[in-house]
Amino acid sequence: MDLLDRLLKHDAWTSQQLLLLCQNLSNEEFDREFDIGHRTVRATFLHMIRNVEVWTDLMRGQAVRAPGGHSVSAMVERLDRASGDLAALARAVADRGDWDGRFVDCLDDPPIEKTFGGSIAHVITHNMHHRAQLLYLLRRLGVTGLPEGDVLSWERQTGRS
């Protein structure tokens, strides 16, 4: 497995593991406000998933998909679909050696060209940043069994090492 696939698979799996740990949270806990980031566990996950959806659609040059559901099960489905879409796009970019190729971010005003490589790296590092916030929020909510979240732990836990 090359580095790109390793980073994308780790990103998707680790985000999904954290989201699955939220299945036992009450709506009050899922929406409890804290003094960090997007303030709630639900809002943070919604932001992360939306980020993957929007950036993937922009890089594909297609209309940005409508936001999806807000329940844990709906977010798991959205995350799985968006992560798969991003992985397919990133693999195509890698296979054609187009990291420095450009697309137009039509959501900027005025629209701005951005590189595929920079944007894919942005999505992965953006999620890592917010997963760190989620680990903090989930600890504050008393959730146990939280993953370390690093790539080597992912390799060990999924048998990829």
C-alpha positions as CSV (number, residue, x, y, z in Angstrom):
1,M,0.0,0.0,0.0
2,D,1.5,3.3,-0.9
3,L,1.5,6.4,1.3
4,L,-1.5,8.1,-0.3
5,D,-3.7,5.0,0.2
6,R,-2.4,4.6,3.7
7,L,-3.2,8.2,4.7
8,L,-6.7,8.1,3.1
9,K,-7.6,4.7,4.6
10,H,-6.3,5.8,8.0
11,D,-8.3,9.1,7.8
12,A,-11.6,7.4,6.9
13,W,-11.2,4.5,9.3
14,T,-10.2,6.7,12.3
15,S,-13.0,9.2,11.7
16,Q,-15.5,6.4,11.4
17,Q,-14.3,4.7,14.6
18,L,-14.8,8.0,16.5
19,L,-18.3,8.4,15.0
20,L,-19.3,4.9,15.9
21,L,-18.3,5.6,19.5
22,C,-21.0,8.3,19.5
23,Q,-23.8,5.8,18.9
24,N,-24.3,5.5,22.7
25,L,-24.3,9.3,23.3
26,S,-27.6,10.9,24.1
27,N,-28.7,13.8,21.8
28,E,-27.9,16.1,24.8
29,E,-24.4,14.8,24.9
30,F,-24.0,14.8,21.1
31,D,-25.0,18.5,21.1
32,R,-23.4,19.7,24.4
33,E,-21.4,22.8,23.8
34,F,-17.8,23.1,24.7
35,D,-15.3,25.9,24.3
36,I,-13.3,24.5,21.4
37,G,-13.6,24.3,17.6
38,H,-17.2,23.8,16.4
39,R,-18.4,23.5,20.0
40,T,-20.2,20.2,19.8
41,V,-19.4,16.6,18.7
42,R,-22.3,16.6,16.2
43,A,-21.2,20.0,14.7
44,T,-17.6,18.9,14.4
45,F,-18.5,15.7,12.6
46,L,-20.9,17.5,10.3
47,H,-18.1,20.0,9.5
48,M,-15.6,17.3,8.8
49,I,-17.9,15.2,6.6
50,R,-19.1,18.3,4.7
51,N,-15.5,19.3,4.1
52,V,-14.7,16.0,2.4
53,E,-17.9,16.2,0.3
54,V,-17.4,19.7,-0.8
55,W,-13.7,19.5,-1.7
56,T,-14.2,16.2,-3.6
57,D,-17.0,17.7,-5.6
58,L,-15.0,20.9,-6.3
59,M,-12.0,18.8,-7.5
60,R,-14.3,16.7,-9.7
61,G,-15.7,19.9,-11.3
62,Q,-19.2,19.0,-10.4
63,A,-22.0,20.7,-8.5
64,V,-21.6,20.4,-4.7
65,R,-23.9,17.8,-3.3
66,A,-26.6,18.7,-0.9
67,P,-25.9,18.2,2.8
68,G,-27.1,14.9,4.2
69,G,-28.5,13.7,7.5
70,H,-27.4,14.6,11.0
71,S,-27.9,11.3,12.8
72,V,-25.0,9.1,13.7
73,S,-26.1,6.4,11.2
74,A,-26.7,9.0,8.4
75,M,-23.2,10.5,9.1
76,V,-21.6,7.1,9.0
77,E,-23.1,6.6,5.5
78,R,-22.1,10.1,4.4
79,L,-18.6,9.6,5.7
80,D,-18.2,6.3,4.0
81,R,-19.5,7.6,0.7
82,A,-17.5,10.8,0.8
83,S,-14.3,9.0,1.9
84,G,-14.7,6.6,-1.0
85,D,-15.2,9.4,-3.5
86,L,-12.2,11.2,-2.2
87,A,-10.0,8.1,-2.4
88,A,-11.1,7.4,-6.0
89,L,-10.4,11.0,-7.0
90,A,-7.0,11.0,-5.2
91,R,-6.0,7.7,-6.8
92,A,-6.8,9.0,-10.2
93,V,-4.8,12.2,-9.6
94,A,-1.9,10.1,-8.3
95,D,-2.1,7.6,-11.2
96,R,-1.8,10.4,-13.8
97,G,0.9,12.3,-11.8
98,D,-1.3,15.4,-11.6
99,W,-0.6,16.6,-8.0
100,D,0.2,20.1,-9.3
101,G,-2.7,20.1,-11.7
102,R,-5.3,22.7,-11.0
103,F,-9.1,23.0,-10.7
104,V,-11.3,26.0,-10.1
105,D,-12.7,26.5,-6.6
106,C,-16.0,28.1,-7.7
107,L,-17.0,28.7,-4.1
108,D,-14.4,31.4,-3.7
109,D,-15.4,34.9,-4.7
110,P,-13.8,35.4,-7.2
111,P,-13.2,31.7,-8.1
112,I,-9.6,30.7,-7.5
113,E,-7.5,27.9,-9.0
114,K,-6.1,25.4,-6.5
115,T,-3.9,22.4,-6.9
116,F,-5.2,18.8,-6.5
117,G,-2.2,17.9,-4.3
118,G,-2.7,20.9,-1.9
119,S,-6.4,20.3,-1.7
120,I,-6.2,16.6,-1.0
121,A,-3.5,17.2,1.7
122,H,-5.8,19.9,3.1
123,V,-8.7,17.5,3.5
124,I,-6.6,14.9,5.3
125,T,-4.9,17.3,7.6
126,H,-8.1,19.2,8.3
127,N,-9.7,16.0,9.5
128,M,-6.8,15.1,11.7
129,H,-7.0,18.5,13.3
130,H,-10.7,18.1,14.1
131,R,-10.3,14.4,15.3
132,A,-7.9,15.8,17.9
133,Q,-10.7,18.1,19.0
134,L,-13.2,15.3,19.0
135,L,-10.9,13.2,21.2
136,Y,-10.9,16.0,23.7
137,L,-14.7,16.4,23.5
138,L,-15.4,12.7,23.9
139,R,-13.1,12.5,26.9
140,R,-14.9,15.4,28.5
141,L,-18.2,13.4,27.9
142,G,-16.7,10.4,29.6
143,V,-16.4,8.2,26.5
144,T,-14.0,5.4,27.1
145,G,-12.1,3.1,24.6
146,L,-11.0,6.1,22.5
147,P,-8.5,5.2,19.8
148,E,-5.0,6.7,19.8
149,G,-5.8,7.9,16.3
150,D,-2.3,7.6,14.8
151,V,-1.4,5.7,11.7
152,L,0.7,3.1,13.4
153,S,-2.2,2.2,15.8
154,W,-4.5,2.0,12.7
155,E,-2.1,-0.4,11.0
156,R,-1.9,-2.6,14.1
157,Q,-5.7,-2.6,14.8
158,T,-6.6,-3.3,11.2
159,G,-3.9,-5.8,10.5
160,R,-2.2,-3.7,7.8
161,S,1.2,-3.7,9.4
